[in-house]
Amino acid sequence: MESNEKQIWFPAKRYGWGWGLPCAWQGWVTLLIWLALLGGGAALLLPSGHFGVWITLVMILTVALIVVCLLKGETPRWRWGKD
């Protein structure tokens, strides 16, 4: 029997808007890959003075993480802690 519910990787925060820490191993892998790419980009680009390229990389990686959170996380909305 298959479930029609999507598997959540990123649960909604209890207070505020957005997502909290991952609740599935796939979310943790996604977050670790994001951090590794961010750190690798910093190690390669910042010492050589490519600050503009670094900022562009940060923006691209962050947008990609937000898209994954939108697809694999709970629906973001403002929460007051009671849900």
mmCIF file of the C-alpha atoms, coordinates in Angstrom:
data_MODEL
# 
_entry.id   MODEL 
# 
loop_
_atom_site.group_PDB 
_atom_site.id 
_atom_site.type_symbol 
_atom_site.label_atom_id 
_atom_site.label_alt_id 
_atom_site.label_comp_id 
_atom_site.label_asym_id 
_atom_site.label_entity_id 
_atom_site.label_seq_id 
_atom_site.pdbx_PDB_ins_code 
_atom_site.Cartn_x 
_atom_site.Cartn_y 
_atom_site.Cartn_z 
_atom_site.occupancy 
_atom_site.B_iso_or_equiv 
_atom_site.pdbx_formal_charge 
_atom_site.auth_seq_id 
_atom_site.auth_comp_id 
_atom_site.auth_asym_id 
_atom_site.auth_atom_id 
_atom_site.pdbx_PDB_model_num 
ATOM 1  C CA . MET A 1 1  ? 0.000  0.000  0.000  1.00 0.00 ? 1  MET A CA 1 
ATOM 2  C CA . GLU A 1 2  ? 1.434  3.361  -1.023 1.00 0.00 ? 2  GLU A CA 1 
ATOM 3  C CA . SER A 1 3  ? 0.998  6.593  0.874  1.00 0.00 ? 3  SER A CA 1 
ATOM 4  C CA . ASN A 1 4  ? 0.085  9.762  -1.022 1.00 0.00 ? 4  ASN A CA 1 
ATOM 5  C CA . GLU A 1 5  ? 1.801  11.972 1.578  1.00 0.00 ? 5  GLU A CA 1 
ATOM 6  C CA . LYS A 1 6  ? 5.169  13.388 0.599  1.00 0.00 ? 6  LYS A CA 1 
ATOM 7  C CA . GLN A 1 7  ? 8.124  12.565 2.800  1.00 0.00 ? 7  GLN A CA 1 
ATOM 8  C CA . ILE A 1 8  ? 9.246  15.637 4.751  1.00 0.00 ? 8  ILE A CA 1 
ATOM 9  C CA . TRP A 1 9  ? 12.984 16.326 4.908  1.00 0.00 ? 9  TRP A CA 1 
ATOM 10 C CA . PHE A 1 10 ? 12.744 19.787 6.482  1.00 0.00 ? 10 PHE A CA 1 
ATOM 11 C CA . PRO A 1 11 ? 10.054 20.417 9.117  1.00 0.00 ? 11 PRO A CA 1 
ATOM 12 C CA . ALA A 1 12 ? 8.624  23.874 9.664  1.00 0.00 ? 12 ALA A CA 1 
ATOM 13 C CA . LYS A 1 13 ? 10.023 25.935 12.510 1.00 0.00 ? 13 LYS A CA 1 
ATOM 14 C CA . ARG A 1 14 ? 7.926  26.031 15.651 1.00 0.00 ? 14 ARG A CA 1 
ATOM 15 C CA . TYR A 1 15 ? 8.110  29.841 15.897 1.00 0.00 ? 15 TYR A CA 1 
ATOM 16 C CA . GLY A 1 16 ? 8.410  32.181 12.933 1.00 0.00 ? 16 GLY A CA 1 
ATOM 17 C CA . TRP A 1 17 ? 8.568  31.465 9.208  1.00 0.00 ? 17 TRP A CA 1 
ATOM 18 C CA . GLY A 1 18 ? 10.732 28.880 7.464  1.00 0.00 ? 18 GLY A CA 1 
ATOM 19 C CA . TRP A 1 19 ? 12.252 25.498 8.153  1.00 0.00 ? 19 TRP A CA 1 
ATOM 20 C CA . GLY A 1 20 ? 14.205 23.995 11.004 1.00 0.00 ? 20 GLY A CA 1 
ATOM 21 C CA . LEU A 1 21 ? 16.931 21.374 11.012 1.00 0.00 ? 21 LEU A CA 1 
ATOM 22 C CA . PRO A 1 22 ? 16.360 18.322 8.809  1.00 0.00 ? 22 PRO A CA 1 
ATOM 23 C CA . CYS A 1 23 ? 14.340 15.398 10.164 1.00 0.00 ? 23 CYS A CA 1 
ATOM 24 C CA . ALA A 1 24 ? 15.396 12.821 7.544  1.00 0.00 ? 24 ALA A CA 1 
ATOM 25 C CA . TRP A 1 25 ? 18.790 11.575 6.443  1.00 0.00 ? 25 TRP A CA 1 
ATOM 26 C CA . GLN A 1 26 ? 18.199 12.982 2.954  1.00 0.00 ? 26 GLN A CA 1 
ATOM 27 C CA . GLY A 1 27 ? 17.827 16.453 4.438  1.00 0.00 ? 27 GLY A CA 1 
ATOM 28 C CA . TRP A 1 28 ? 21.055 16.090 6.386  1.00 0.00 ? 28 TRP A CA 1 
ATOM 29 C CA . VAL A 1 29 ? 22.890 14.970 3.235  1.00 0.00 ? 29 VAL A CA 1 
ATOM 30 C CA . THR A 1 30 ? 21.461 17.952 1.346  1.00 0.00 ? 30 THR A CA 1 
ATOM 31 C CA . LEU A 1 31 ? 22.559 20.336 4.097  1.00 0.00 ? 31 LEU A CA 1 
ATOM 32 C CA . LEU A 1 32 ? 26.060 18.797 4.287  1.00 0.00 ? 32 LEU A CA 1 
ATOM 33 C CA . ILE A 1 33 ? 26.489 19.032 0.496  1.00 0.00 ? 33 ILE A CA 1 
ATOM 34 C CA . TRP A 1 34 ? 25.401 22.689 0.639  1.00 0.00 ? 34 TRP A CA 1 
ATOM 35 C CA . LEU A 1 35 ? 27.926 23.393 3.408  1.00 0.00 ? 35 LEU A CA 1 
ATOM 36 C CA . ALA A 1 36 ? 30.707 21.520 1.576  1.00 0.00 ? 36 ALA A CA 1 
ATOM 37 C CA . LEU A 1 37 ? 30.091 23.470 -1.651 1.00 0.00 ? 37 LEU A CA 1 
ATOM 38 C CA . LEU A 1 38 ? 29.954 26.724 0.293  1.00 0.00 ? 38 LEU A CA 1 
ATOM 39 C CA . GLY A 1 39 ? 33.190 25.939 2.137  1.00 0.00 ? 39 GLY A CA 1 
ATOM 40 C CA . GLY A 1 40 ? 34.932 24.682 -0.987 1.00 0.00 ? 40 GLY A CA 1 
ATOM 41 C CA . GLY A 1 41 ? 33.943 27.800 -2.874 1.00 0.00 ? 41 GLY A CA 1 
ATOM 42 C CA . ALA A 1 42 ? 35.239 29.976 -0.050 1.00 0.00 ? 42 ALA A CA 1 
ATOM 43 C CA . ALA A 1 43 ? 38.556 28.104 0.061  1.00 0.00 ? 43 ALA A CA 1 
ATOM 44 C CA . LEU A 1 44 ? 39.042 28.456 -3.682 1.00 0.00 ? 44 LEU A CA 1 
ATOM 45 C CA . LEU A 1 45 ? 37.658 31.922 -4.388 1.00 0.00 ? 45 LEU A CA 1 
ATOM 46 C CA . LEU A 1 46 ? 38.267 34.137 -1.367 1.00 0.00 ? 46 LEU A CA 1 
ATOM 47 C CA . PRO A 1 47 ? 42.079 33.851 -1.069 1.00 0.00 ? 47 PRO A CA 1 
ATOM 48 C CA . SER A 1 48 ? 42.451 34.755 -4.751 1.00 0.00 ? 48 SER A CA 1 
ATOM 49 C CA . GLY A 1 49 ? 40.307 37.885 -4.387 1.00 0.00 ? 49 GLY A CA 1 
ATOM 50 C CA . HIS A 1 50 ? 37.247 36.794 -6.401 1.00 0.00 ? 50 HIS A CA 1 
ATOM 51 C CA . PHE A 1 51 ? 34.729 38.265 -3.976 1.00 0.00 ? 51 PHE A CA 1 
ATOM 52 C CA . GLY A 1 52 ? 32.051 38.958 -6.622 1.00 0.00 ? 52 GLY A CA 1 
ATOM 53 C CA . VAL A 1 53 ? 32.176 35.358 -7.855 1.00 0.00 ? 53 VAL A CA 1 
ATOM 54 C CA . TRP A 1 54 ? 31.966 34.182 -4.242 1.00 0.00 ? 54 TRP A CA 1 
ATOM 55 C CA . ILE A 1 55 ? 28.813 36.242 -3.601 1.00 0.00 ? 55 ILE A CA 1 
ATOM 56 C CA . THR A 1 56 ? 27.271 34.879 -6.812 1.00 0.00 ? 56 THR A CA 1 
ATOM 57 C CA . LEU A 1 57 ? 28.065 31.316 -5.714 1.00 0.00 ? 57 LEU A CA 1 
ATOM 58 C CA . VAL A 1 58 ? 26.520 31.926 -2.292 1.00 0.00 ? 58 VAL A CA 1 
ATOM 59 C CA . MET A 1 59 ? 23.338 33.278 -3.889 1.00 0.00 ? 59 MET A CA 1 
ATOM 60 C CA . ILE A 1 60 ? 23.044 30.352 -6.335 1.00 0.00 ? 60 ILE A CA 1 
ATOM 61 C CA . LEU A 1 61 ? 23.633 27.732 -3.635 1.00 0.00 ? 61 LEU A CA 1 
ATOM 62 C CA . THR A 1 62 ? 21.183 29.426 -1.262 1.00 0.00 ? 62 THR A CA 1 
ATOM 63 C CA . VAL A 1 63 ? 18.444 29.612 -3.902 1.00 0.00 ? 63 VAL A CA 1 
ATOM 64 C CA . ALA A 1 64 ? 19.030 25.921 -4.670 1.00 0.00 ? 64 ALA A CA 1 
ATOM 65 C CA . LEU A 1 65 ? 18.698 25.031 -0.961 1.00 0.00 ? 65 LEU A CA 1 
ATOM 66 C CA . ILE A 1 66 ? 15.484 27.067 -0.670 1.00 0.00 ? 66 ILE A CA 1 
ATOM 67 C CA . VAL A 1 67 ? 14.037 25.260 -3.713 1.00 0.00 ? 67 VAL A CA 1 
ATOM 68 C CA . VAL A 1 68 ? 14.850 21.886 -2.133 1.00 0.00 ? 68 VAL A CA 1 
ATOM 69 C CA . CYS A 1 69 ? 13.235 23.030 1.127  1.00 0.00 ? 69 CYS A CA 1 
ATOM 70 C CA . LEU A 1 70 ? 10.124 24.141 -0.756 1.00 0.00 ? 70 LEU A CA 1 
ATOM 71 C CA . LEU A 1 71 ? 9.886  20.806 -2.572 1.00 0.00 ? 71 LEU A CA 1 
ATOM 72 C CA . LYS A 1 72 ? 10.788 18.491 0.309  1.00 0.00 ? 72 LYS A CA 1 
ATOM 73 C CA . GLY A 1 73 ? 9.750  20.482 3.371  1.00 0.00 ? 73 GLY A CA 1 
ATOM 74 C CA . GLU A 1 74 ? 6.548  21.444 5.092  1.00 0.00 ? 74 GLU A CA 1 
ATOM 75 C CA . THR A 1 75 ? 4.656  24.384 3.677  1.00 0.00 ? 75 THR A CA 1 
ATOM 76 C CA . PRO A 1 76 ? 6.213  27.562 5.075  1.00 0.00 ? 76 PRO A CA 1 
ATOM 77 C CA . ARG A 1 77 ? 3.906  29.889 6.966  1.00 0.00 ? 77 ARG A CA 1 
ATOM 78 C CA . TRP A 1 78 ? 4.092  31.988 10.092 1.00 0.00 ? 78 TRP A CA 1 
ATOM 79 C CA . ARG A 1 79 ? 3.802  29.863 13.235 1.00 0.00 ? 79 ARG A CA 1 
ATOM 80 C CA . TRP A 1 80 ? 3.295  30.867 16.850 1.00 0.00 ? 80 TRP A CA 1 
ATOM 81 C CA . GLY A 1 81 ? 4.319  27.574 18.473 1.00 0.00 ? 81 GLY A CA 1 
ATOM 82 C CA . LYS A 1 82 ? 0.897  26.008 18.957 1.00 0.00 ? 82 LYS A CA 1 
ATOM 83 C CA . ASP A 1 83 ? 0.913  23.863 15.784 1.00 0.00 ? 83 ASP A CA 1 
# 
